[in-house]
Amino acid sequence: MLRQQNHCPQYHAKTMRPFQSLIQIFLAWKAFLFAIALGSGVSPAYDTSSTLLSSDRATFHESIFDLATRLTRWDAIYFIKASQRGYLYEQEWAFASGLPTVIATLTKGASVLVGFGVQQDDTLEPLVGVFVANASHLLSALVLYKLSLVVSKSLQISLVAAVLHILSPAGLFLSAPYNESPFALLSFVGYLFFAKAILSDGRTLAHDVSLVASGLWFGFAVQFRSNGTLSGILFAMELLREMTQPPTASSIRRRLSLIAGGSAIAIGFIAPQIIAYRTYCYNAVGSELRPWCTKRIPSIYTFVQEQYWNVGFLRYWTLSNIPLFLLAAPMLYIMAKSGTSFLSNPYLVSEDAKPGAASKDPAPLLRPMAVAQLILTALAITTYHVQIITRISSGYPLWYLWLAKLLSDNKTASTGKNIVLFMVMYASIQGALFASFLPPA
C-alpha cells in the first residue's frame, strides 16, 4: 500500500523525507498529549470505573504513571470489557465489534510471551488497545499523505494534510482504545484504492479489482464505526455516472465491480445485526422477545442507541445541551464549509486538472466524498450527540485537504492558522479532561 512506485533515487529522497517528518511530528505530538494525560494524575480521577477492568487491583486509586488506565475512559471501558469476555449486555451492542475483536486477537497472540517473562493479566487489553490506536493513527497519517498526493499532486498540500490529521482535535481519542484511529486508517485505505481506480488512466481489470478492494476496506471500517456506511455514497454515485456510458465490456465490468464494492460495505453493517438477531430473537418467545426483534428492520444497533443513549432525531436539542452545541460549533463549521467548498469546486486542491479529462477529473471522487461529509455533519447536528463530531471527523479526509489549501494560500493563511490554533488548544484541553474522566466525551 505504501510501497514506492518509482525506484529512482531522487524520487525516494523526496518521498521518504515526508514520511520521516510525519513520524517525528507524530512522536512529538504524542509525547505532548501523554504528558498531559500523566499530568492529570496530580488529582484523583472524577470516576474510577477504569480500575474495575482488573480483577487483581486491590485499590480504586490510580497510579500516576499508569498511562493505559488514564487512556481507558468513557466508551473505552466498554471496548475493553467486550474484548475480555464478549458482549454480555444488550446495550454493549452499541459499540462496534471491530476494535474488541482486534484487541482480543492480539492479546491472545501476546499470551505466547508469557513463557518469556511477560505476565498475562487483566491490564494487558488496555495496553494492547492503546497500541492499536496509536499504530493506526500513525499509519492513517501516512496513508492520508499518499491519498492527498493522488488527489492534489502537491507534495506540500499532501504533507500538511497529513500533519493536520496528526494534530486532529480528536486528541487523546486517537490514542485511547477507541474506534476512531482504526476507522480512519481503514477508511483512508479505502479512499486510496478508490481514488487510484477512478483517477488513473485506463480502465483495466486491475482498476476494477481496486474498486472491489476499496469496498472491502470500507466494509472493515464499518466494523469499527457505523457511519462508515456513508462511504457507500462513492460507489452509488459512481455507478450512476457509469450507467450513462455505453454498455461495453469494460463498462459492465466496472459496474459489477462497483456493485461488489458497495455490497461489501452493506455486509459490513448487516452482518453484526444478523448475529445479534440470532442471539436475542431466533429462539426467544413471549416475554423473552426483545422489542426490536419484531421491527420491520430488526436492528439492535438502532434500538440500543435510542433506548440506552437517547440517540434520535432532535432528541439532543435541549436547553441543557446548548453548551455542547457551542463546543461542537467550530468543527461543525469546518466540516460544512469544507464539504460545500469541494461540492461547488472539486478542483480546489487540484487546479491543474481539466474537467474534460474524465480519467483524471477529481470531481467523481471528491463530490461524493463531500456529500458523505455533509450528511455526517447534518446527522451530528440533528441526531447524534453533537460533541462527538470533533472525534468522528478525524476519519474524513476532505477537511484536511481544505485546510491545507487555506494554509498554502497567502490570502487565507491567517484563517488557516487560527483553525490550527483551535485544533491544538482543543486537543490539549480535551486531553486533560479526558484523562481525568471528565466530559465532554
Summary of the structure (lengths in Angstrom):
residues: 441
radius of gyration: 22.3
end to end distance: 33.0
largest distance: 71.4
contacts: 1454
relative contact order: 0.12
helix: 72%
strand: 0%
